[in-house]
């Protein structure tokens, strides 16, 4: 019995590790970080091969191995998504649309260290003002909080940016 529990725990932990790595690898690949993604993939597949071979060789002993394999997959998916969210890599494009010119909002964003480009536009019901900012992903909550404080009725979108160059990306870390 202890042998089965130990084996199932090992399979579970290996699956958590390889699926977590797989989730992070996919995100790195989407962000264009091919070398990092390839390195992660090497370790991911090494662990996967060990986990699947242990499961296949031991499944006749107990169904616990199958449940450990599936459970490790589920927990690994959650862990990978949470890990990637904590790391917060990448850049986001934030587009804010207001129905009136809002100098207070623009100044508050700039005072917080965000670059803001303002353009006039035409909306469904007349003139609008469109604000564009490229922001580090970790800074998105702070940016959105400023928008909600100064323009609670504004429409905004946050999109992933694959590549950006130049400009002000958001608050600099204090030296």
C-alpha positions in Angstrom: 0.0 0.0 0.0 2.8 2.5 0.9 4.5 1.6 -2.4 1.4 2.5 -4.3 0.9 5.8 -2.4 4.5 6.7 -2.8 4.4 5.9 -6.6 1.1 7.8 -7.0 2.5 10.8 -5.1 5.6 10.8 -7.3 3.5 10.7 -10.5 1.3 13.5 -9.2 4.3 15.7 -8.4 6.0 15.0 -11.7 2.8 15.9 -13.6 2.4 19.1 -11.6 6.0 20.0 -12.5 5.8 19.2 -16.2 2.4 20.8 -16.8 3.4 23.9 -14.9 6.5 24.1 -17.1 4.4 23.5 -20.2 2.0 26.3 -19.4 4.9 28.7 -18.8 6.6 27.4 -22.0 3.6 28.1 -24.1 3.3 31.7 -22.8 7.0 32.3 -23.5 6.6 31.0 -27.0 3.6 33.3 -27.6 5.6 36.2 -26.4 8.3 35.4 -28.8 10.9 34.1 -26.3 11.8 31.1 -28.3 15.1 30.2 -26.6 13.6 30.3 -23.1 10.6 28.3 -24.4 13.0 25.7 -25.9 14.9 25.3 -22.6 11.8 24.9 -20.6 10.5 22.4 -23.1 13.5 20.2 -22.6 12.9 19.8 -18.9 9.1 19.6 -19.4 9.4 16.7 -21.8 12.0 14.9 -19.7 9.7 15.0 -16.7 6.7 14.0 -18.8 8.4 10.9 -20.2 9.3 9.8 -16.7 5.8 10.4 -15.4 4.0 8.7 -18.3 6.3 5.7 -18.3 5.9 5.2 -14.5 2.1 5.4 -14.9 1.9 3.0 -17.8 4.2 0.5 -16.1 2.3 0.7 -12.8 -1.4 1.1 -13.8 -2.1 -2.6 -13.5 -1.3 -2.4 -9.8 -3.9 0.3 -8.9 -6.1 2.9 -10.5 -4.5 5.4 -8.0 -1.7 5.9 -10.6 -4.2 7.1 -13.2 -5.9 9.5 -10.7 -2.5 10.8 -9.6 -1.6 11.4 -13.3 -4.9 13.2 -14.0 -4.8 15.2 -10.7 -1.2 16.3 -11.4 -2.3 17.6 -14.7 -5.2 19.6 -13.2 -3.1 21.1 -10.4 -0.2 21.7 -12.8 -2.4 23.7 -15.0 -3.6 25.9 -12.1 0.0 26.3 -10.8 1.3 27.2 -14.2 -1.3 29.9 -14.8 -0.7 31.3 -11.3 3.1 31.3 -11.7 2.9 33.1 -15.0 0.6 35.7 -13.5 3.0 36.2 -10.6 5.9 36.6 -13.0 3.9 39.1 -15.0 6.1 39.2 -18.1 5.2 41.2 -21.2 3.7 44.4 -22.3 0.1 45.4 -22.7 -1.5 48.1 -24.9 -4.1 50.0 -23.0 -6.7 52.0 -25.0 -9.0 54.3 -23.1 -11.9 56.1 -24.7 -13.5 59.1 -23.0 -16.4 61.2 -24.2 -14.8 64.4 -23.1 -11.3 65.7 -22.9 -9.9 64.6 -19.5 -6.7 66.5 -18.7 -6.9 65.3 -15.1 -6.8 61.7 -16.2 -3.9 62.3 -18.6 -1.9 64.2 -16.0 -2.5 61.6 -13.3 -1.3 58.8 -15.6 1.8 60.8 -16.6 2.5 61.8 -13.0 2.4 58.1 -12.2 5.1 57.6 -14.8 3.0 56.2 -17.7 3.4 57.4 -21.2 0.1 58.5 -22.8 -0.7 59.4 -26.3 -4.0 61.3 -26.8 -5.9 61.4 -30.1 -9.2 62.9 -31.0 -11.7 60.4 -32.5 -15.3 60.0 -33.6 -17.6 57.7 -31.6 -21.1 56.5 -32.2 -22.6 59.6 -30.6 -20.0 62.2 -31.5 -16.4 63.2 -30.6 -14.3 61.1 -28.2 -10.8 61.1 -27.0 -8.6 58.0 -27.3 -5.6 57.5 -25.0 -3.0 54.9 -25.8 -0.4 53.5 -23.5 2.1 50.7 -23.7 2.4 49.4 -20.1 4.4 46.6 -18.4 2.0 43.9 -17.5 2.7 44.2 -13.8 1.7 47.9 -14.0 -1.8 47.3 -15.6 -3.7 47.2 -12.3 -2.2 50.5 -11.2 -3.0 52.1 -14.6 -6.6 50.8 -14.6 -7.1 52.1 -11.0 -6.1 55.6 -12.1 -8.5 55.4 -15.1 -11.3 54.2 -12.8 -10.6 57.0 -10.3 -10.5 59.9 -12.9 -12.8 58.6 -15.6 -15.2 56.0 -14.1 -17.4 56.0 -17.3 -14.5 55.5 -19.7 -14.3 52.5 -22.0 -11.0 50.7 -22.0 -9.3 47.6 -23.4 -6.1 45.9 -22.4 -4.4 43.8 -25.1 -1.2 41.8 -25.2 1.6 43.3 -27.2 4.1 40.9 -28.9 6.7 43.6 -29.6 7.3 47.2 -28.6 10.3 49.5 -28.8 11.0 52.9 -27.4 8.7 55.2 -25.5 7.8 55.3 -21.8 6.6 51.8 -20.7 5.4 52.9 -17.2 6.8 53.7 -13.8 10.5 53.2 -13.3 11.6 51.3 -10.2 13.0 53.7 -7.6 16.8 53.5 -7.5 
